[in-house]
């Protein structure tokens, strides 16, 4: 919210604010808490820039002579993003020029995001969400055309823009793609997308049913995983040739978060910091290290517990890693349901419930229980005009989950609340 933005601006010691004029009402809510030296307004709406602010275009016109690049060391900071602050205050992560270049070079290779100058890339991810996942830098490196959506992130506007600009690569959180699938479901003939349309999905796990449905509309989804502290690229799920034995096998691997990017090391550990086996079953907390993984937070001495003594970053994600190195995120450590000494994955339950044709969104949360410690509660958003009851949802899940893993109760809600980056 506005107070978070004010906290970030003050904590980072920001001097200049550049914003679209449509965001001025938001700025009004926190400007008394900040002290920028200049506020530069982009006349996005076409209206005149209000008095007291610099006009962006007029400001650019004041430039004279030739720009001289300053001398910068490769380990100097080039950008900073803040974590989404779902626990405690947001924390700043500074990215070095070296880390950003290595990240960009790796992101464009074929089994990662696979960018070339022939691609038109549309990041449906704000720059404050881990540099739009590094896509703008990677795309600029190889000369892609880039398309940035304006403030309209509804499915119809995005599909219209993708069609007009001939976008063939887009990236966004599952919430965006759930909306796209809904729009295509009701009127897929309305849009003609590029024949090789690819998309990377991250931020949280995409339900397998969504991956399959988007395939039907000619949108090939690639799973990736990363974090603000990792610039953010950690894994991408491309299917190794010897594992592509059937459609079923391919979908199973595409539903995972994927294998580590080059230069990134991953391990999963238990509560005693022992590495758990890579058997695809045993769960542990994912830890990472590599040349674009942060070693500390900006100006924050009390968050050192996020790193191990030997330099591994503790992600807070609970995962299972298989013998081929494929990571599957089963939960966030703070979200996993701990019931009778066993862990129940809220992510698995959510994705399965969202596979029901009558369901639009689902979130599963842990509720305290006198006997079992915690039990799962499903919060479900139904599609317009559809009806379901709790028992029907439990029956729908019964084939894929043990009885003790099923939600004890289901509540029906209008919408799942989301963070600023679109996560449930």
C-alpha positions as CSV (number, residue, x, y, z in Angstrom):
1,X,0.0,0.0,0.0
2,X,1.0,3.7,0.1
3,X,2.8,3.4,3.4
4,X,4.9,0.5,2.0
5,X,5.9,2.7,-1.0
6,X,6.8,5.6,1.4
7,X,8.9,3.2,3.6
8,X,10.8,1.9,0.5
9,X,11.5,5.4,-0.9
10,X,12.8,6.5,2.5
11,X,14.8,3.3,3.2
12,X,16.4,3.4,-0.3
13,X,17.1,7.2,0.1
14,X,15.4,7.8,-3.2
15,X,16.0,11.3,-4.6
16,X,13.9,11.4,-7.8
17,X,10.4,10.0,-8.5
18,X,9.2,9.4,-12.1
19,X,5.6,8.4,-12.4
20,X,2.7,8.4,-14.9
21,X,0.1,11.1,-14.3
22,X,-2.6,8.4,-13.7
23,X,-0.7,7.5,-10.5
24,X,-0.8,11.0,-9.0
25,X,-3.8,10.2,-6.8
26,X,-1.7,7.3,-5.3
27,X,1.3,9.7,-4.8
28,X,-1.0,12.1,-3.0
29,X,-1.7,9.4,-0.4
30,X,2.0,9.2,0.8
31,X,3.8,12.4,-0.5
32,X,3.7,13.9,3.0
33,X,5.8,11.0,4.3
34,X,8.6,11.4,1.7
35,X,10.9,14.2,0.5
36,X,11.9,13.7,-3.1
37,X,14.2,16.4,-4.7
38,X,12.3,16.2,-7.9
39,X,9.0,14.6,-9.1
40,X,8.9,14.1,-12.8
41,X,5.4,13.3,-14.3
42,X,4.8,11.4,-17.6
43,X,1.7,12.8,-19.3
44,X,0.3,9.3,-19.9
45,X,-3.4,10.4,-20.0
46,X,-2.6,13.3,-22.4
47,X,-3.6,15.9,-19.9
48,X,-1.3,18.8,-19.0
49,X,1.2,18.1,-16.2
50,X,-0.1,19.8,-13.0
51,X,1.9,22.7,-11.6
52,X,4.7,22.0,-9.2
53,X,5.8,18.9,-11.1
54,X,8.4,18.5,-13.9
55,X,7.0,17.4,-17.3
56,X,8.9,14.3,-18.5
57,X,9.0,15.2,-22.2
58,X,10.0,18.9,-21.4
59,X,12.7,17.6,-19.0
60,X,14.2,15.3,-21.8
61,X,14.2,18.3,-24.2
62,X,16.6,20.2,-21.9
63,X,19.5,17.7,-22.6
64,X,22.5,19.1,-24.6
65,X,25.8,17.7,-25.9
66,X,26.8,14.1,-25.8
67,X,26.2,11.7,-22.9
68,X,29.4,10.5,-21.2
69,X,29.2,7.1,-19.6
70,X,30.5,7.2,-16.0
71,X,33.2,4.8,-14.9
72,X,31.4,2.0,-13.0
73,X,32.9,-1.1,-11.5
74,X,31.1,-4.3,-12.4
75,X,30.4,-5.0,-8.7
76,X,28.7,-1.7,-8.2
77,X,24.9,-1.7,-7.8
78,X,22.8,-1.1,-10.9
79,X,19.3,-1.6,-9.6
80,X,17.4,-2.4,-6.4
81,X,14.1,-4.1,-5.8
82,X,12.2,-4.8,-2.5
83,X,10.8,-8.1,-1.5
84,X,7.0,-8.1,-1.3
85,X,7.1,-7.8,2.4
86,X,4.4,-10.5,3.1
87,X,6.3,-11.0,6.4
88,X,7.7,-7.9,8.2
89,X,8.9,-4.8,6.3
90,X,10.0,-5.0,2.7
91,X,13.7,-5.7,2.3
92,X,15.9,-4.1,-0.4
93,X,18.0,-6.3,-2.7
94,X,20.8,-4.6,-4.7
95,X,21.7,-6.1,-8.0
96,X,25.3,-5.6,-9.3
97,X,26.1,-4.9,-13.0
98,X,28.0,-8.2,-13.1
99,X,25.1,-10.2,-11.6
100,X,22.6,-8.6,-14.0
101,X,24.8,-9.3,-17.1
102,X,25.4,-12.9,-16.1
103,X,21.7,-13.3,-15.4
104,X,20.7,-11.8,-18.8
105,X,23.2,-13.9,-20.8
106,X,21.9,-17.0,-19.1
107,X,18.2,-16.1,-19.4
108,X,18.4,-15.9,-23.2
109,X,19.8,-19.4,-23.9
110,X,17.5,-21.9,-25.6
111,X,16.6,-24.0,-22.5
112,X,15.9,-21.0,-20.4
113,X,13.7,-18.2,-21.9
114,X,15.1,-18.6,-25.4
115,X,15.1,-15.0,-26.6
116,X,16.5,-13.8,-30.0
117,X,16.2,-10.7,-32.1
118,X,13.2,-12.3,-33.9
119,X,11.1,-12.3,-30.8
120,X,8.6,-9.7,-29.5
121,X,8.5,-9.9,-25.7
122,X,5.7,-8.6,-23.5
123,X,6.5,-8.7,-19.7
124,X,3.2,-8.6,-17.9
125,X,5.2,-8.2,-14.7
126,X,5.9,-4.8,-13.1
127,X,9.6,-3.7,-12.9
128,X,9.3,-3.7,-9.1
129,X,8.7,-7.4,-9.2
130,X,12.4,-8.5,-9.4
131,X,13.1,-6.3,-12.5
132,X,10.1,-7.8,-14.4
133,X,12.0,-11.1,-13.9
134,X,15.0,-9.6,-15.7
135,X,13.1,-9.9,-19.0
136,X,13.6,-6.3,-20.2
137,X,17.4,-6.6,-19.7
138,X,17.6,-10.0,-21.4
139,X,15.4,-8.9,-24.3
140,X,17.5,-5.7,-24.8
141,X,20.7,-7.8,-24.8
142,X,19.7,-9.7,-27.9
143,X,17.7,-7.0,-29.6
144,X,14.1,-8.2,-29.1
145,X,11.2,-5.8,-29.7
146,X,9.6,-5.1,-26.3
147,X,5.9,-4.3,-25.6
148,X,5.0,-2.9,-22.2
149,X,1.3,-3.0,-21.2
150,X,-0.1,0.2,-19.7
151,X,-2.3,0.2,-16.6
152,X,-4.8,-2.1,-18.3
153,X,-3.9,-5.6,-17.3
154,X,-7.3,-7.3,-17.9
155,X,-7.2,-10.3,-20.2
156,X,-9.0,-8.6,-23.1
157,X,-6.6,-5.6,-23.2
158,X,-3.6,-7.9,-23.0
159,X,-4.8,-10.2,-25.8
160,X,-5.7,-7.1,-28.0
161,X,-2.2,-5.7,-27.4
162,X,-0.5,-9.1,-28.1
163,X,-2.4,-9.4,-31.3
164,X,-1.7,-5.9,-32.6
165,X,2.0,-5.9,-31.7
166,X,2.6,-9.5,-32.8
167,X,3.9,-10.6,-29.4
168,X,5.2,-14.1,-29.4
169,X,6.6,-14.2,-25.8
170,X,4.9,-13.0,-22.6
171,X,5.6,-13.5,-18.9
172,X,3.3,-13.2,-15.9
173,X,2.0,-14.8,-12.7
174,X,-0.7,-17.5,-12.9
175,X,-3.5,-15.0,-12.0
176,X,-2.8,-13.3,-15.3
177,X,-3.0,-16.6,-17.2
178,X,-6.1,-17.7,-15.4
179,X,-7.8,-14.6,-16.7
180,X,-6.4,-15.1,-20.2
181,X,-7.8,-18.7,-20.2
182,X,-11.2,-17.5,-19.1
183,X,-11.3,-14.9,-21.9
184,X,-10.2,-17.5,-24.5
185,X,-12.8,-20.0,-23.2
186,X,-15.6,-17.6,-23.8
187,X,-14.4,-16.2,-27.2
188,X,-11.2,-17.8,-28.5
189,X,-12.0,-16.9,-32.1
190,X,-11.7,-13.2,-31.3
191,X,-7.9,-13.2,-31.2
192,X,-5.3,-14.4,-33.7
193,X,-2.1,-14.9,-31.8
194,X,1.4,-15.6,-33.2
195,X,1.7,-19.3,-34.1
196,X,4.7,-19.9,-31.8
197,X,3.3,-18.0,-28.8
198,X,5.2,-18.9,-25.6
199,X,4.8,-17.7,-22.1
200,X,6.8,-18.0,-18.9
201,X,4.8,-18.4,-15.7
202,X,6.3,-17.7,-12.2
203,X,5.6,-16.1,-8.9
204,X,3.6,-19.1,-7.8
205,X,2.8,-22.5,-9.3
206,X,0.5,-22.7,-12.4
207,X,-2.2,-25.4,-12.1
208,X,-1.6,-28.3,-14.5
209,X,-5.1,-27.9,-15.8
210,X,-4.3,-24.3,-16.8
211,X,-1.1,-25.4,-18.7
212,X,-3.2,-27.9,-20.7
213,X,-6.0,-25.5,-21.4
214,X,-3.6,-22.8,-22.7
215,X,-2.0,-25.3,-25.0
216,X,-5.4,-25.8,-26.7
217,X,-5.4,-22.0,-27.4
218,X,-1.9,-22.1,-28.9
219,X,-0.2,-20.6,-25.8
220,X,2.7,-22.8,-24.7
221,X,3.4,-22.3,-21.0
222,X,6.9,-22.7,-19.5
223,X,7.2,-22.9,-15.7
224,X,10.0,-20.9,-14.0
225,X,10.9,-20.3,-10.4
226,X,12.9,-17.5,-8.8
227,X,13.0,-14.9,-6.0
228,X,13.7,-11.2,-5.7
229,X,16.9,-12.2,-3.9
230,X,17.9,-14.2,-6.9
231,X,17.6,-11.5,-9.6
232,X,15.2,-13.7,-9.9
233,X,16.0,-16.7,-12.2
234,X,16.5,-20.0,-10.4
235,X,14.9,-22.8,-12.4
236,X,13.1,-23.2,-15.8
237,X,11.2,-26.4,-16.7
238,X,12.2,-27.5,-20.1
239,X,11.7,-31.3,-20.6
240,X,14.9,-33.3,-21.2
241,X,14.6,-35.4,-24.4
242,X,14.9,-38.8,-22.7
243,X,12.1,-37.9,-20.3
244,X,9.6,-36.9,-23.1
245,X,8.3,-40.5,-23.4
246,X,4.5,-39.6,-23.5
247,X,2.2,-36.6,-23.4
248,X,1.4,-37.6,-19.8
249,X,5.2,-37.6,-18.8
250,X,5.7,-34.2,-20.6
251,X,2.9,-32.6,-18.7
252,X,4.1,-34.0,-15.4
253,X,7.5,-32.3,-16.0
254,X,6.0,-29.1,-17.3
255,X,4.0,-28.8,-14.1
256,X,7.2,-28.8,-12.0
257,X,9.3,-25.6,-11.5
258,X,12.2,-27.2,-13.5
259,X,16.0,-27.7,-13.3
260,X,18.5,-25.2,-12.0
261,X,19.8,-22.5,-14.4
262,X,23.5,-22.7,-15.3
263,X,25.6,-21.3,-12.5
264,X,22.8,-21.8,-9.9
265,X,23.4,-24.4,-7.2
266,X,20.3,-25.8,-5.3
267,X,19.8,-28.1,-2.3
268,X,16.9,-29.0,-0.1
269,X,17.4,-29.4,3.7
270,X,15.4,-30.6,6.7
271,X,15.0,-28.7,10.0
272,X,18.4,-29.8,11.1
273,X,20.1,-28.5,7.9
274,X,20.7,-32.1,6.6
275,X,20.3,-32.4,2.8
276,X,17.3,-34.5,1.9
277,X,17.5,-37.1,-0.9
278,X,16.6,-36.1,-4.5
279,X,13.9,-38.8,-4.8
280,X,11.0,-36.6,-5.9
281,X,9.2,-37.3,-2.6
282,X,11.1,-36.1,0.4
283,X,10.3,-32.5,1.2
284,X,12.8,-29.9,2.5
285,X,13.5,-26.2,2.4
286,X,15.1,-25.0,-0.8
287,X,18.5,-23.2,-0.5
288,X,20.3,-21.6,-3.4
289,X,23.6,-19.9,-4.2
290,X,25.2,-18.5,-7.4
291,X,26.6,-15.4,-9.0
292,X,23.3,-13.5,-9.1
293,X,22.0,-14.6,-5.7
294,X,22.1,-11.8,-3.0
295,X,24.4,-12.2,0.0
296,X,22.6,-9.7,2.2
297,X,19.8,-7.1,2.3
298,X,20.4,-3.4,1.8
299,X,20.9,-1.6,5.1
300,X,19.2,-4.4,7.1
301,X,21.3,-6.1,9.8
302,X,18.6,-8.1,11.4
303,X,17.8,-10.4,8.5
304,X,21.1,-12.4,8.5
305,X,19.2,-15.6,9.4
306,X,18.2,-15.8,5.7
307,X,21.7,-17.1,4.9
308,X,23.6,-20.1,6.2
309,X,27.1,-19.8,7.6
310,X,28.5,-21.3,4.3
311,X,26.6,-18.8,2.1
312,X,23.4,-20.5,1.0
313,X,20.3,-18.4,0.7
314,X,17.3,-19.9,2.5
315,X,14.4,-19.4,0.1
316,X,11.5,-20.3,2.5
317,X,10.1,-22.6,-0.3
318,X,9.3,-26.2,0.6
319,X,10.2,-28.5,-2.3
320,X,10.8,-32.0,-3.5
321,X,13.7,-32.5,-6.0
322,X,13.8,-35.6,-8.2
323,X,16.8,-37.7,-9.4
324,X,16.9,-35.6,-12.6
325,X,17.2,-32.4,-10.7
326,X,13.6,-31.2,-11.3
327,X,12.3,-29.0,-8.5
328,X,8.7,-29.1,-7.5
329,X,7.5,-26.4,-5.0
330,X,5.0,-27.9,-2.6
331,X,4.6,-24.8,-0.4
332,X,6.0,-21.8,1.3
333,X,7.4,-22.8,4.7
334,X,4.9,-20.4,6.4
335,X,1.9,-21.8,4.4
336,X,2.4,-25.6,4.6
337,X,-0.3,-27.3,6.7
338,X,1.2,-29.3,9.5
339,X,-1.3,-31.9,10.5
340,X,-0.7,-34.7,13.0
341,X,3.1,-34.5,12.3
342,X,2.6,-34.8,8.5
343,X,2.9,-32.0,6.0
344,X,0.0,-31.2,3.6
345,X,0.8,-29.1,0.5
346,X,-1.6,-26.1,0.2
347,X,-0.2,-25.6,-3.3
348,X,-1.1,-29.1,-4.5
349,X,-4.7,-28.8,-3.1
350,X,-5.2,-25.3,-4.6
351,X,-4.0,-26.4,-8.1
352,X,-6.2,-29.5,-8.0
353,X,-9.3,-27.6,-6.9
354,X,-8.6,-25.0,-9.7
355,X,-8.7,-28.0,-12.1
356,X,-12.5,-28.2,-11.6
357,X,-14.4,-26.6,-14.5
358,X,-16.7,-24.7,-12.1
359,X,-13.8,-23.1,-10.1
360,X,-12.0,-19.8,-11.0
361,X,-9.6,-19.4,-8.1
362,X,-8.8,-21.4,-4.9
363,X,-6.7,-20.7,-1.8
364,X,-6.0,-23.3,0.9
365,X,-5.1,-22.1,4.4
366,X,-4.2,-23.8,7.7
367,X,-6.6,-23.5,10.6
368,X,-5.6,-24.5,14.2
369,X,-7.0,-27.8,15.3
370,X,-7.1,-29.1,18.9
371,X,-6.2,-32.7,18.0
372,X,-4.2,-32.4,14.7
373,X,-2.4,-29.1,15.3
374,X,-3.6,-27.8,11.9
375,X,-6.2,-28.7,9.3
376,X,-6.7,-27.4,5.7
377,X,-9.6,-25.0,4.8
378,X,-10.3,-24.4,1.1
379,X,-11.5,-20.9,0.1
380,X,-13.1,-21.2,-3.4
381,X,-14.2,-18.7,-6.0
382,X,-16.8,-20.2,-8.4
383,X,-17.3,-19.3,-12.0
384,X,-20.3,-17.2,-12.8
385,X,-23.6,-19.2,-12.7
386,X,-21.9,-22.3,-11.3
387,X,-22.7,-24.1,-8.0
388,X,-20.7,-26.6,-6.0
389,X,-20.8,-27.8,-2.4
390,X,-18.0,-28.9,-0.1
391,X,-18.7,-32.6,-0.5
392,X,-18.5,-32.3,-4.3
393,X,-15.1,-30.6,-4.0
394,X,-13.8,-33.3,-1.6
395,X,-15.1,-36.1,-4.1
396,X,-13.3,-34.3,-7.0
397,X,-10.0,-34.5,-5.0
398,X,-10.5,-38.0,-3.6
399,X,-8.6,-39.8,-6.4
400,X,-5.5,-37.8,-6.0
401,X,-5.2,-37.2,-2.3
402,X,-5.3,-39.4,0.8
403,X,-8.4,-38.9,2.9
404,X,-6.4,-37.2,5.7
405,X,-5.1,-34.6,3.2
406,X,-8.6,-33.4,2.1
407,X,-9.9,-30.0,3.3
408,X,-12.1,-30.4,6.4
409,X,-14.3,-27.5,5.2
410,X,-14.8,-25.3,2.1
411,X,-15.9,-21.7,2.1
412,X,-17.1,-19.9,-1.0
413,X,-15.7,-16.4,-1.5
414,X,-16.0,-13.6,-4.2
415,X,-12.3,-13.3,-4.8
416,X,-8.9,-14.4,-3.4
417,X,-7.0,-11.4,-2.0
418,X,-3.7,-10.8,-3.9
419,X,-0.4,-9.1,-3.2
420,X,0.9,-6.2,-5.4
421,X,2.6,-8.8,-7.6
422,X,-0.5,-10.8,-8.1
423,X,0.2,-13.7,-5.7
424,X,-2.6,-15.2,-3.7
